[in-house]
Amino acid sequence: MERDYPNTPAGPGHTGLRPEYTGRMGRFPPLLRRPACGNSHCLLPGLAGRLAAAGAVLALTASCSGGASSTGSASGTPTPTPTPAAPVTAVINQLRDNYSRQIIAVQLTNNTAGPLTVLSAAVASPLFSGTIEWQQAPAGIELPPGQTKILPAQLRAPECGIRTAPADSGAAVELRFAPSSHSAPATTAPATTVPATTVPATTVPATAVPATTVPAADPYGVLERNNAEMCLAQAAAGVAVLRLEPELEVSAGAQSAVLTVAITPRDAPGAMTPGSAGTLTINRIDGTTLLEEDPNVPWPRSVPVHAGDPGQKFRLGIRPARCDPHAIAEDKVGTLLPLRVSVGGREGILKIDAGALLRGRIYDFVTTACGRQ
């Protein structure tokens, strides 16, 4: 006898179906387990017959009752109609190798049944001045139906003053589509309704096409994080310039090395950034995915820096933080030195980029040190 099992209610982390119902070949019911006696009616003699009779009465009563809705639940509560997906959804993200360059990734997903050609995309957020624009190709970019593509966009100057809106008040993306794709049908419409011919995007300037604005989700707080880091860097730049010198001093056994951090204070507070404080404190320095502290040459803590002071340098002893085969091959942020600083009422991580020359020397050092272990 076949049995029908209800689906598990949808919720966070659930698809709406029990795991055993889904598979590459479709939906499958779970395996049934029968009682040990081999007969589902063996628990209480005669009980099965009485239950069957009661079930028949209830079924007859339900079929005769009025007011039942075909779209409602068993209890009579109307089932809400699902909201149709927007033609295009947008999500803000950031690739690791773009952290130091303040480039974000605008992920666009085409929810329609036909291709869409995006001519321009501009992100608006209260955390940044102006719009964050994707530098599009002349003919735009095509979004195939049901697929997602990433559009890189350079961040603008951060808004670092007093906020009049919550940080998470939301971002939006203004999109312009090629005329032939702007009216593409939703996923519920048949794909055959998509026009067979398209107007080349190059013949229509993006500014001549009406704009469509969609909300941009930021599940990882990319815009907030970049705003905090950029405002911190801006405040620190008003006090001093911090950089890593390109030289790397490698020990005789090649198991450790020394980096040099150079600090050049401004002549006066806010010389480059008006309104910034005159004092910067380097509370401590963190390791990276590639480098860690050498106990023989410990990293300094609580280093004060004042505008108008003479320049100073301090040495950082380093050694490899990892030696697996992917340490260098997959490195994205291992040569960005994280300084935990306090300046102008802000606290956070200020990342100092090693630069191309020193980056190559660090990679050579880690390769040699790991090879001799």
C-alpha positions as CSV (number, residue, x, y, z in Angstrom):
1,M,0.0,0.0,0.0
2,E,1.4,3.4,-1.0
3,R,1.5,6.2,1.6
4,D,1.7,9.9,1.1
5,Y,3.9,11.9,3.4
6,P,3.5,15.7,3.9
7,N,6.5,17.9,3.2
8,T,8.5,19.5,6.0
9,P,7.4,23.1,6.4
10,A,9.9,25.5,4.9
11,G,12.1,27.7,7.1
12,P,15.6,28.9,7.6
13,G,18.0,26.3,6.3
14,H,15.2,24.1,4.8
15,T,14.1,23.7,1.2
16,G,10.6,22.8,2.1
17,L,11.2,19.1,1.5
18,R,12.7,16.5,3.7
19,P,16.2,15.6,2.5
20,E,15.1,12.1,1.5
21,Y,12.5,13.6,-0.8
22,T,15.0,15.1,-3.2
23,G,17.5,13.5,-5.5
24,R,18.9,13.7,-9.0
25,M,16.0,11.6,-10.4
26,G,13.2,13.5,-8.6
27,R,11.3,13.0,-5.4
28,F,11.4,9.7,-3.5
29,P,9.4,8.8,-0.4
30,P,11.4,7.6,2.6
31,L,11.7,3.9,3.4
32,L,8.8,2.6,5.5
33,R,9.5,0.7,8.7
34,R,6.8,-1.8,9.8
35,P,6.2,-3.0,13.3
36,A,8.2,-5.9,14.5
37,C,5.1,-8.2,14.4
38,G,4.9,-7.7,10.6
39,N,1.3,-6.5,10.9
40,S,0.4,-2.8,11.3
41,H,-2.9,-3.8,13.1
42,C,-1.3,-6.0,15.7
43,L,-0.9,-3.5,18.5
44,L,-4.5,-3.6,19.8
45,P,-6.9,-6.2,18.4
46,G,-9.9,-4.5,16.8
47,L,-8.5,-1.0,17.1
48,A,-7.7,-0.7,13.4
49,G,-11.3,-1.4,12.4
50,R,-12.7,1.2,14.8
51,L,-10.2,3.8,13.6
52,A,-11.1,3.1,9.9
53,A,-14.8,3.6,10.6
54,A,-14.1,6.9,12.5
55,G,-11.9,8.1,9.6
56,A,-14.7,7.4,7.1
57,V,-17.1,9.5,9.2
58,L,-14.7,12.4,9.4
59,A,-14.0,12.3,5.7
60,L,-17.7,12.5,4.9
61,T,-18.1,15.4,7.3
62,A,-15.2,17.3,5.8
63,S,-16.6,16.8,2.3
64,C,-19.9,18.3,3.3
65,S,-18.6,21.3,5.3
66,G,-18.8,24.7,3.7
67,G,-16.3,27.6,3.5
68,A,-13.3,25.4,2.8
69,S,-10.7,27.0,0.5
70,S,-8.6,25.1,-2.0
71,T,-5.7,27.4,-1.3
72,G,-6.1,27.2,2.5
73,S,-4.4,24.9,5.0
74,A,-6.1,21.9,6.7
75,S,-7.1,24.2,9.6
76,G,-8.9,26.6,7.2
77,T,-6.1,29.3,7.4
78,P,-5.5,30.8,4.0
79,T,-2.1,30.0,2.5
80,P,-0.2,33.2,1.6
81,T,0.5,33.7,-2.1
82,P,4.2,33.6,-2.7
83,T,5.7,36.9,-3.9
84,P,7.1,36.6,-7.4
85,A,10.8,37.1,-7.9
86,A,12.0,40.4,-9.2
87,P,13.3,40.4,-12.8
88,V,16.8,41.1,-11.4
89,T,18.2,40.7,-7.9
90,A,21.4,42.3,-6.7
91,V,23.8,41.4,-3.9
92,I,27.0,43.2,-2.8
93,N,30.1,41.2,-2.2
94,Q,33.9,41.5,-2.4
95,L,36.6,39.2,-3.7
96,R,39.6,38.8,-1.4
97,D,42.1,40.0,-3.9
98,N,40.2,43.3,-4.2
99,Y,40.3,44.1,-0.5
100,S,43.3,46.4,-0.7
101,R,42.0,48.1,-3.9
102,Q,38.5,49.0,-2.5
103,I,36.7,47.3,-5.4
104,I,33.4,45.6,-4.6
105,A,31.5,43.0,-6.6
106,V,27.9,43.7,-7.7
107,Q,26.3,40.3,-8.2
108,L,23.3,40.4,-10.6
109,T,21.0,37.5,-11.1
110,N,18.6,37.3,-14.0
111,N,15.3,35.8,-12.8
112,T,13.5,36.1,-16.1
113,A,13.1,33.5,-18.9
114,G,15.2,35.3,-21.4
115,P,18.6,37.0,-21.6
116,L,19.1,40.6,-20.3
117,T,21.8,43.0,-21.5
118,V,23.0,45.3,-18.8
119,L,24.3,48.6,-20.2
120,S,25.1,50.3,-16.9
121,A,25.0,49.7,-13.1
122,A,25.4,52.2,-10.3
123,V,25.2,51.5,-6.6
124,A,23.9,54.2,-4.3
125,S,24.7,54.0,-0.5
126,P,24.6,56.6,2.3
127,L,28.0,55.3,3.3
128,F,29.7,56.7,0.2
129,S,29.6,60.0,-1.7
130,G,28.2,59.8,-5.2
131,T,27.4,56.5,-6.9
132,I,29.6,53.5,-7.1
133,E,29.6,52.7,-10.8
134,W,30.5,49.7,-12.9
135,Q,32.8,50.6,-15.7
136,Q,30.9,48.7,-18.4
137,A,32.1,47.5,-21.7
138,P,30.7,49.4,-24.8
139,A,28.2,46.7,-25.6
140,G,27.3,46.0,-22.0
141,I,27.1,42.5,-20.5
142,E,24.6,39.8,-21.1
143,L,22.9,38.0,-18.2
144,P,21.6,34.6,-19.4
145,P,18.3,33.5,-17.8
146,G,18.7,32.1,-14.3
147,Q,22.4,33.0,-14.1
148,T,24.5,35.3,-11.9
149,K,27.3,37.6,-13.1
150,I,29.7,39.8,-11.1
151,L,30.3,43.4,-12.0
152,P,33.3,45.0,-10.3
153,A,32.9,48.6,-9.1
154,Q,35.4,51.0,-7.6
155,L,34.3,52.5,-4.3
156,R,34.0,56.3,-4.0
157,A,35.1,58.5,-1.1
158,P,33.6,57.4,2.2
159,E,31.1,59.4,4.2
160,C,32.9,59.8,7.5
161,G,30.9,62.5,9.2
162,I,27.9,62.1,11.6
163,R,25.4,59.8,10.1
164,T,21.8,60.9,9.7
165,A,20.7,57.4,8.7
166,P,21.4,53.9,10.0
167,A,24.5,52.2,8.5
168,D,22.3,49.4,7.3
169,S,19.6,51.6,5.8
170,G,20.3,49.8,2.6
171,A,21.8,50.3,-0.8
172,A,20.2,50.3,-4.2
173,V,21.4,49.6,-7.8
174,E,20.3,51.6,-10.7
175,L,20.4,49.5,-13.8
176,R,19.9,50.3,-17.5
177,F,19.0,47.5,-19.9
178,A,19.2,47.2,-23.7
179,P,15.7,47.9,-25.1
180,S,15.3,44.4,-26.5
181,S,16.0,42.8,-23.1
182,H,14.4,45.3,-20.7
183,S,11.0,43.8,-21.3
184,A,12.0,40.2,-21.0
185,P,9.3,38.1,-19.4
186,A,9.3,36.7,-15.9
187,T,10.2,33.1,-15.2
188,T,6.5,32.2,-15.1
189,A,6.1,33.2,-18.8
190,P,7.1,30.8,-21.6
191,A,10.6,31.4,-23.0
192,T,9.2,31.5,-26.5
193,T,7.8,35.0,-25.8
194,V,11.4,36.4,-25.8
195,P,11.9,38.5,-29.0
196,A,13.9,36.5,-31.6
197,T,15.9,39.6,-32.6
198,T,17.7,42.1,-30.5
199,V,18.8,45.7,-31.0
200,P,22.6,46.0,-30.7
201,A,23.5,47.7,-27.4
202,T,26.1,49.9,-29.1
203,T,23.4,51.7,-31.1
204,V,21.6,52.9,-28.0
205,P,23.4,55.0,-25.4
206,A,22.9,53.9,-21.8
207,T,21.8,57.4,-20.8
208,A,18.9,57.2,-23.4
209,V,17.4,54.1,-21.7
210,P,15.0,54.4,-18.7
211,A,16.6,53.3,-15.5
212,T,15.4,50.5,-13.2
213,T,16.3,50.6,-9.5
214,V,16.4,47.4,-7.4
215,P,17.5,47.0,-3.8
216,A,21.0,45.6,-3.2
217,A,21.4,43.1,-0.4
218,D,24.7,43.3,1.6
219,P,24.6,40.1,3.7
220,Y,28.3,40.3,4.6
221,G,28.4,44.0,5.5
222,V,30.8,44.8,2.7
223,L,29.9,48.4,2.4
224,E,29.9,49.0,6.2
225,R,33.3,47.3,6.6
226,N,34.9,49.3,3.7
227,N,33.5,52.5,5.0
228,A,35.0,51.9,8.5
229,E,38.4,50.9,7.1
230,M,38.5,53.8,4.7
231,C,37.5,56.4,7.3
232,L,40.1,55.0,9.7
233,A,42.8,55.2,7.0
234,Q,41.7,58.7,6.2
235,A,42.0,59.8,9.9
236,A,45.4,58.1,10.2
237,A,46.7,59.8,7.1
238,G,46.0,63.1,8.8
239,V,48.6,62.2,11.4
240,A,51.3,60.2,9.7
241,V,52.2,58.1,6.7
242,L,52.8,54.5,7.5
243,R,54.5,52.1,5.1
244,L,56.6,49.0,4.8
245,E,60.1,49.4,3.4
246,P,60.8,47.2,0.4
247,E,63.9,45.6,2.0
248,L,63.6,42.2,3.7
249,E,66.4,41.1,6.1
250,V,66.5,37.3,6.0
251,S,68.4,35.3,8.7
252,A,71.3,33.1,7.9
253,G,69.3,29.9,8.2
254,A,66.4,31.4,6.2
255,Q,63.9,30.4,8.9
256,S,63.1,34.0,9.9
257,A,63.3,37.5,8.5
258,V,62.8,41.1,9.5
259,L,60.3,43.7,8.1
260,T,60.8,47.4,8.7
261,V,57.8,49.7,9.3
262,A,58.5,53.4,8.6
263,I,56.4,56.1,10.2
264,T,56.6,59.7,8.8
265,P,54.4,62.1,10.9
266,R,52.8,65.1,9.2
267,D,54.1,68.5,10.0
268,A,50.8,69.5,11.5
269,P,47.6,67.6,12.4
270,G,45.3,67.3,9.5
271,A,47.8,68.5,6.9
272,M,46.3,66.1,4.4
273,T,43.0,65.5,6.1
274,P,41.4,68.6,7.7
275,G,39.7,68.0,11.0
276,S,41.7,64.9,11.9
277,A,43.2,64.3,15.3
278,G,46.9,64.9,16.0
279,T,47.6,61.5,17.7
280,L,47.7,58.0,16.4
281,T,48.3,54.9,18.6
282,I,49.4,51.6,17.1
283,N,47.9,49.3,19.8
284,R,49.3,46.0,18.3
285,I,50.0,44.2,15.1
286,D,48.3,41.1,13.9
287,G,49.7,38.2,11.9
288,T,48.4,37.3,8.4
289,T,47.5,34.1,6.7
290,L,51.1,33.9,5.5
291,L,53.2,35.5,8.3
292,E,53.4,35.4,12.1
293,E,55.5,37.0,14.8
294,D,59.1,35.7,15.4
295,P,59.4,35.6,19.2
296,N,63.1,36.5,18.9
297,V,62.2,39.9,17.4
298,P,58.8,40.7,19.0
299,W,56.4,43.1,17.6
300,P,55.9,46.4,19.4
301,R,52.7,47.4,21.2
302,S,51.1,50.7,22.2
303,V,53.3,52.9,19.9
304,P,52.2,56.6,20.0
305,V,52.6,58.7,16.9
306,H,52.1,62.5,17.0
307,A,51.9,65.0,14.2
308,G,55.0,67.2,14.1
309,D,57.3,64.5,15.7
310,P,60.4,63.2,13.9
311,G,60.1,60.0,11.8
312,Q,60.7,56.6,13.3
313,K,61.1,53.0,12.3
314,F,60.6,49.7,14.0
315,R,61.5,46.1,13.1
316,L,59.1,43.2,12.9
317,G,60.5,39.7,13.1
318,I,58.5,37.3,10.9
319,R,58.3,33.6,10.1
320,P,56.0,31.5,8.0
321,A,52.5,31.1,9.5
322,R,51.8,28.1,7.2
323,C,53.8,25.8,4.9
324,D,51.1,23.9,3.0
325,P,51.3,23.8,-0.8
326,H,48.5,26.4,-1.1
327,A,50.1,29.0,1.2
328,I,51.5,31.1,-1.6
329,A,49.6,29.7,-4.6
330,E,46.3,30.9,-3.2
331,D,47.5,33.9,-1.2
332,K,45.3,37.1,-1.5
333,V,45.9,39.0,1.8
334,G,49.0,37.4,3.3
335,T,51.1,40.5,2.6
336,L,48.7,43.0,4.0
337,L,50.0,43.8,7.4
338,P,47.1,44.5,9.9
339,L,47.8,47.3,12.4
340,R,45.2,47.8,15.2
341,V,45.2,51.5,15.7
342,S,43.2,54.2,17.5
343,V,42.9,57.7,16.0
344,G,40.3,60.5,16.0
345,G,37.9,58.5,18.2
346,R,38.0,55.5,15.8
347,E,39.5,52.1,16.4
348,G,40.1,49.4,13.9
349,I,42.5,47.6,11.6
350,L,44.7,49.6,9.3
351,K,46.2,47.4,6.6
352,I,49.6,48.2,5.1
353,D,50.2,46.8,1.7
354,A,53.7,45.4,1.1
355,G,53.9,46.5,-2.5
356,A,55.0,44.5,-5.5
357,L,58.7,44.4,-4.7
358,L,58.4,43.4,-1.0
359,R,55.6,41.0,-1.8
360,G,57.8,39.0,-4.1
361,R,60.6,38.9,-1.5
362,I,58.2,37.7,1.1
363,Y,57.0,34.9,-1.2
364,D,60.6,33.8,-1.9
365,F,61.4,33.9,1.9
366,V,58.3,31.7,2.8
367,T,59.1,29.3,0.0
368,T,62.7,28.9,1.1
369,A,61.9,28.7,4.9
370,C,59.2,26.1,4.4
371,G,61.5,24.0,2.0
372,R,64.1,23.7,4.8
373,Q,61.8,22.5,7.5
